[in-house]
């Protein structure tokens, strides 16, 4: 079982092309990636702001970042990271 990154959630700004389905397939073909979920958050005349969730074994952040830049995108923020042997879901606490 993996001991590296197993889930990462990114806020990404990208041009309209490639379209979201093509972008998802491209990212899903990176090493260690089992699945990709992309949600459109905002759109304007030239760009799209998308939330990208990637899950797999031994995700390589540097490779993911290079791939996003290759397609003309940029990471605005890393919103969630899960590392280790198994996925731990966030729980609600009384402070939330």
Wavefront OBJ file of the C-alpha trace (Angstrom):
o trace
v 0.000 0.000 0.000
v 1.137 3.547 -0.723
v 2.827 5.720 1.874
v 2.902 8.949 -0.157
v 0.157 11.309 -1.287
v -3.108 9.495 -1.924
v -5.451 12.477 -2.436
v -4.911 16.087 -3.379
v -7.487 18.834 -3.967
v -6.346 21.813 -6.025
v -7.853 25.168 -6.980
v -6.732 25.717 -10.578
v -7.105 28.563 -13.062
v -7.043 27.279 -16.651
v -7.897 28.524 -20.131
v -11.123 27.268 -21.760
v -9.058 24.927 -23.920
v -8.427 22.147 -23.289
v -12.007 21.553 -22.267
v -12.707 20.022 -18.855
v -13.283 16.428 -20.067
v -9.981 16.453 -21.996
v -8.176 17.990 -19.024
v -9.570 15.293 -16.700
v -8.455 12.480 -19.014
v -5.001 14.046 -19.379
v -4.563 14.291 -15.597
v -5.923 10.760 -15.053
v -3.110 9.373 -17.215
v -0.367 10.668 -14.891
v 1.550 8.056 -12.921
v -0.073 6.939 -9.687
v -3.467 8.511 -10.469
v -6.509 6.261 -10.021
v -9.165 8.929 -10.545
v -9.791 12.621 -11.221
v -12.827 14.738 -10.374
v -13.101 18.269 -11.805
v -15.766 20.755 -10.742
v -16.234 24.085 -12.512
v -16.306 26.798 -9.862
v -16.274 29.982 -11.946
v -15.993 30.972 -15.592
v -15.180 34.222 -17.352
v -14.405 35.305 -20.907
v -10.953 33.705 -21.096
v -10.502 31.356 -18.124
v -12.126 28.766 -15.893
v -11.566 28.281 -12.187
v -11.851 24.579 -11.391
v -11.526 22.392 -8.306
v -9.525 19.259 -9.130
v -9.553 16.240 -6.836
v -7.028 13.531 -7.642
v -6.772 10.212 -5.868
v -4.333 7.347 -6.262
v -1.134 5.839 -4.942
v 2.099 7.804 -4.664
v 0.752 10.961 -6.339
v 3.662 13.121 -7.471
v 2.878 16.784 -6.779
v 5.733 18.073 -8.968
v 4.569 15.951 -11.921
v 0.974 17.113 -11.415
v 2.073 20.758 -11.276
v 4.145 20.405 -14.478
v 1.222 18.750 -16.272
v -1.163 21.547 -15.256
v 1.320 24.186 -16.447
v 1.811 22.262 -19.719
v -1.907 22.718 -20.390
v -1.729 26.445 -19.625
v -3.118 26.231 -16.097
v -1.803 27.347 -12.738
v -2.413 26.144 -9.199
v -3.939 28.872 -7.034
v -4.042 26.815 -3.862
v -3.664 23.339 -2.440
v -6.940 22.908 -0.563
v -6.537 19.377 0.797
v -3.797 16.763 0.982
v -4.071 13.200 2.255
v -0.955 11.097 2.729
v -0.269 7.702 4.184
v -1.507 4.175 3.798
v -5.251 4.840 3.906
v -7.723 7.620 3.292
v -8.951 9.388 6.420
v -12.107 11.418 5.931
v -12.392 14.749 7.697
v -14.902 14.748 10.540
v -17.036 17.528 11.961
v -16.210 18.597 15.485
v -18.203 20.777 17.898
v -15.898 23.694 17.023
v -17.091 23.501 13.391
l 1 2 3 4 5 6 7 8 9 10 11 12 13 14 15 16 17 18 19 20 21 22 23 24 25 26 27 28 29 30 31 32 33 34 35 36 37 38 39 40 41 42 43 44 45 46 47 48 49 50 51 52 53 54 55 56 57 58 59 60 61 62 63 64 65 66 67 68 69 70 71 72 73 74 75 76 77 78 79 80 81 82 83 84 85 86 87 88 89 90 91 92 93 94 95 96
